[in-house]
Amino acid sequence: MKYLIKLALNLIPRHYLHRISHFFLIIVSPFYRGNNYEDPITGIKYRKLLPYGRKNSRKNALAPDSMSLERHRAFYLYLKEKTDFFSSNLKVLHIAPEYCFLKKFKKIDNTEYITGDLNSPWGDVKMDVHEIPFEDNSFDVIFANHLLEHVENDLKVMEEFYRVMKPKGWGIFQVPIDRSRETTYEDPAITSPKEREKHFWQSDHLRLYGRDYSKRLASVGFKVTEDDFIKSLNDTLIKKYCLPENEIIYYCSKPEN
């Protein structure tokens, strides 16, 4: 199974892969049911999860019914435990929305939930994030996870997030980070997919973030909190939900003045 998943990840464009993979995973899901692990997004329990990874396959990574990965489950738990996302009246912009959240978030009665993307079939609004087609101070909450490593000018996109966020609003913008690097690594001369994968961890990445990521977000005006949320959970829950133990949540808020 892990070889089939790895082959699909490397050969099929992501927006097509998402469309077809869910149907396949729904078929195989009953064979993975059990009581060892649980997807907190759906509440479905499994004897094991599916492997996932473009280069190095990770065990117990992908929950077949929701298609959630470790970072998605961590993100969901953070929203549930440490924000008012599920209880307040909010206008939300979710850019590059992940499949595992779509139905769940759209069902929240108190929320106006808008999705946006340039290519994804799940985007309500087709948009280039360098020029987000909304007025200043439009949204209470903005999500854009594992997006900024793909865009041409990440600082310009961060500025757009800040512009369309309301004062006192907040957002979460997760990215892959190489903790061994002090600063973000970029080189516009690296253009081939093979070289980008070698230098930036994936063939369609344009940079590899370092420990300065929060400073880059703060440079456009955000107040950034690096929340080591996962380490506040007990080991039993971390194993039960198959969470990424070293994931740090980047909670970005826009000052009122």
VMD Tcl script that draws the C-alpha trace (Angstrom):
set ca {
  {0.00 0.00 0.00}
  {2.75 2.48 0.92}
  {4.40 2.03 -2.49}
  {1.13 2.77 -4.31}
  {0.58 5.91 -2.24}
  {4.15 7.08 -2.78}
  {3.85 6.49 -6.54}
  {0.58 8.43 -6.71}
  {2.03 11.34 -4.73}
  {4.94 11.66 -7.11}
  {3.13 11.14 -10.42}
  {-0.33 12.70 -10.09}
  {-0.84 16.48 -9.74}
  {-2.18 17.31 -6.28}
  {-5.53 18.81 -7.31}
  {-6.32 15.71 -9.39}
  {-4.99 13.36 -6.73}
  {-7.34 14.77 -4.10}
  {-10.33 14.29 -6.36}
  {-9.76 10.60 -7.00}
  {-8.04 9.43 -3.82}
  {-11.03 9.92 -1.54}
  {-13.13 7.40 -3.44}
  {-10.36 4.81 -3.20}
  {-9.78 5.47 0.51}
  {-13.47 5.12 1.38}
  {-13.35 1.62 -0.12}
  {-10.28 0.53 1.86}
  {-11.27 2.29 5.10}
  {-13.36 -0.60 6.58}
  {-10.28 -2.84 6.46}
  {-8.39 -0.40 8.72}
  {-11.04 0.04 11.42}
  {-10.12 -0.88 14.99}
  {-9.41 0.65 18.39}
  {-5.72 1.58 18.37}
  {-5.94 5.06 16.83}
  {-8.56 7.75 16.35}
  {-9.04 10.65 13.96}
  {-10.27 13.51 16.20}
  {-11.81 15.27 13.19}
  {-14.28 12.47 12.46}
  {-14.16 10.42 15.65}
  {-13.55 7.28 13.57}
  {-11.21 4.70 15.15}
  {-8.67 2.51 13.35}
  {-6.40 -0.43 14.06}
  {-3.81 1.48 12.02}
  {-3.62 4.45 9.66}
  {-2.21 4.54 6.16}
  {1.43 5.38 5.41}
  {2.16 8.68 3.67}
  {5.15 10.54 2.25}
  {6.64 11.58 -1.07}
  {10.20 10.54 -0.21}
  {10.17 8.82 3.16}
  {6.91 7.10 3.97}
  {5.61 7.74 7.50}
  {3.67 5.01 9.31}
  {0.21 5.79 10.69}
  {0.02 9.16 8.94}
  {-3.15 9.29 6.80}
  {-6.67 8.71 8.14}
  {-8.56 7.20 5.19}
  {-12.05 8.65 5.79}
  {-11.09 12.32 6.23}
  {-7.70 12.18 4.45}
  {-6.22 14.00 7.44}
  {-2.49 13.91 8.12}
  {-0.68 14.42 11.42}
  {-0.52 18.20 11.01}
  {-4.23 18.44 10.14}
  {-5.21 16.63 13.32}
  {-2.91 18.87 15.37}
  {-4.43 21.96 13.74}
  {-7.97 20.77 14.46}
  {-7.22 20.04 18.11}
  {-5.60 23.45 18.49}
  {-8.69 25.18 17.09}
  {-10.90 23.17 19.41}
  {-8.84 23.56 22.57}
  {-7.28 27.02 22.28}
  {-9.49 29.24 20.09}
  {-13.11 30.40 19.82}
  {-13.37 29.14 16.25}
  {-16.27 26.76 16.92}
  {-18.24 29.07 19.21}
  {-17.98 32.70 18.00}
  {-19.62 34.51 15.08}
  {-16.78 34.68 12.58}
  {-16.12 35.46 8.94}
  {-13.44 33.03 7.85}
  {-11.21 32.84 4.76}
  {-9.59 29.44 4.26}
  {-7.01 29.50 1.46}
  {-5.92 26.22 -0.13}
  {-8.51 24.38 2.01}
  {-7.74 20.86 3.11}
  {-10.39 18.26 2.28}
  {-10.56 16.96 5.85}
  {-11.98 20.28 7.11}
  {-14.43 21.29 4.38}
  {-17.64 19.59 5.51}
  {-16.88 20.14 9.19}
  {-16.24 23.86 8.85}
  {-19.09 24.51 6.44}
  {-21.55 23.06 8.96}
  {-20.67 25.59 11.68}
  {-23.83 27.69 11.98}
  {-22.24 30.80 13.41}
  {-19.50 31.02 10.77}
  {-19.40 32.54 7.28}
  {-16.85 30.20 5.78}
  {-15.26 31.13 2.44}
  {-12.61 29.05 0.69}
  {-10.19 30.30 -1.94}
  {-7.56 28.81 -4.22}
  {-6.05 29.28 -7.66}
  {-6.41 25.64 -8.75}
  {-8.22 23.58 -6.13}
  {-11.73 22.31 -6.97}
  {-12.65 23.07 -3.34}
  {-12.09 26.82 -3.57}
  {-15.27 28.92 -3.55}
  {-13.31 31.84 -4.97}
  {-10.55 31.52 -7.54}
  {-7.75 33.79 -6.39}
  {-4.09 34.65 -6.67}
  {-2.98 35.12 -3.08}
  {-0.59 37.87 -4.15}
  {-3.73 39.95 -4.84}
  {-6.57 38.65 -2.66}
  {-9.87 39.91 -4.14}
  {-11.39 41.21 -0.89}
  {-11.47 44.62 0.76}
  {-9.26 45.62 3.67}
  {-10.33 44.33 7.09}
  {-12.76 41.73 5.72}
  {-12.11 38.60 7.82}
  {-12.02 37.67 11.49}
  {-9.98 34.53 10.80}
  {-7.66 33.41 7.97}
  {-6.15 29.97 7.44}
  {-3.46 29.16 4.88}
  {-1.43 26.09 5.75}
  {1.47 24.73 3.71}
  {0.94 27.45 1.12}
  {3.65 30.05 1.60}
  {6.46 27.71 0.56}
  {4.78 27.48 -2.88}
  {4.25 31.17 -3.72}
  {6.56 33.46 -5.68}
  {6.67 36.26 -3.11}
  {5.80 35.05 0.37}
  {6.21 38.44 2.06}
  {3.74 39.99 -0.39}
  {1.26 37.20 0.40}
  {1.75 37.74 4.14}
  {0.99 41.43 3.57}
  {-2.23 40.45 1.80}
  {-3.23 38.22 4.73}
  {-2.64 41.16 7.05}
  {-4.54 43.59 4.82}
  {-7.76 41.54 4.56}
  {-7.73 40.55 8.26}
  {-9.82 42.64 10.62}
  {-8.15 44.39 13.58}
  {-8.17 41.93 16.51}
  {-8.51 39.11 13.96}
  {-6.23 36.08 13.89}
  {-4.88 33.45 11.57}
  {-2.79 30.30 11.39}
  {-0.23 29.90 8.60}
  {1.72 26.65 9.00}
  {4.71 25.80 6.76}
  {7.41 23.10 6.63}
  {10.37 24.30 8.71}
  {13.95 23.10 8.90}
  {14.75 23.70 12.57}
  {18.46 23.31 11.87}
  {18.39 26.51 9.79}
  {18.57 29.90 11.47}
  {17.23 31.70 8.40}
  {14.95 30.85 5.49}
  {16.73 29.46 2.44}
  {15.78 30.84 -0.98}
  {17.53 30.74 -4.32}
  {15.62 31.85 -7.45}
  {18.27 30.20 -9.61}
  {17.00 26.79 -8.44}
  {14.18 26.09 -10.89}
  {14.17 22.40 -11.78}
  {11.79 20.13 -9.86}
  {14.63 17.75 -9.02}
  {16.82 20.48 -7.58}
  {13.93 22.07 -5.71}
  {13.16 18.75 -4.08}
  {16.80 18.42 -3.10}
  {17.10 21.93 -1.65}
  {13.54 22.76 -0.51}
  {12.19 19.27 0.34}
  {9.60 19.15 -2.46}
  {9.63 19.69 -6.22}
  {7.10 22.54 -6.13}
  {8.55 24.40 -3.13}
  {10.29 27.73 -3.73}
  {11.93 28.08 -0.32}
  {12.72 26.24 2.88}
  {11.82 28.11 6.05}
  {14.14 28.32 9.01}
  {13.75 29.41 12.61}
  {13.19 32.99 11.42}
  {9.71 32.16 10.12}
  {7.90 34.01 12.92}
  {10.08 37.09 12.27}
  {9.02 37.08 8.62}
  {5.37 37.04 9.67}
  {5.99 39.78 12.24}
  {7.72 41.94 9.62}
  {4.37 42.66 7.91}
  {2.67 43.60 11.18}
  {1.44 40.39 12.80}
  {1.87 39.64 16.47}
  {3.12 36.06 16.33}
  {2.80 33.44 19.05}
  {4.81 30.24 18.64}
  {2.64 27.75 20.50}
  {4.21 24.42 21.42}
  {0.69 23.07 21.84}
  {1.37 19.39 21.12}
  {3.81 19.09 24.00}
  {1.05 20.19 26.39}
  {-0.89 17.00 25.58}
  {-0.20 13.71 27.30}
  {1.66 10.98 25.47}
  {-1.44 8.77 25.30}
  {-3.37 11.36 23.28}
  {-0.39 12.09 21.03}
  {-0.14 8.41 20.14}
  {-3.90 7.89 19.91}
  {-4.35 10.73 17.41}
  {-1.00 10.17 15.65}
  {0.15 13.76 16.11}
  {3.44 15.41 15.04}
  {5.27 15.79 18.34}
  {7.48 18.67 17.19}
  {4.83 20.74 15.42}
  {4.68 24.38 16.55}
  {1.49 26.33 15.85}
  {2.05 29.84 14.47}
  {-0.85 31.91 15.78}
  {-0.86 35.34 14.11}
  {-3.03 38.21 15.35}
  {-3.61 41.70 13.99}
  {-3.35 44.49 16.59}
  {-6.38 46.72 17.02}
  {-4.38 49.88 16.36}
}
mol new
graphics top color blue
foreach p $ca { graphics top sphere $p radius 0.5 }
foreach p [lrange $ca 0 end-1] q [lrange $ca 1 end] { graphics top cylinder $p $q radius 0.2 }
display resetview
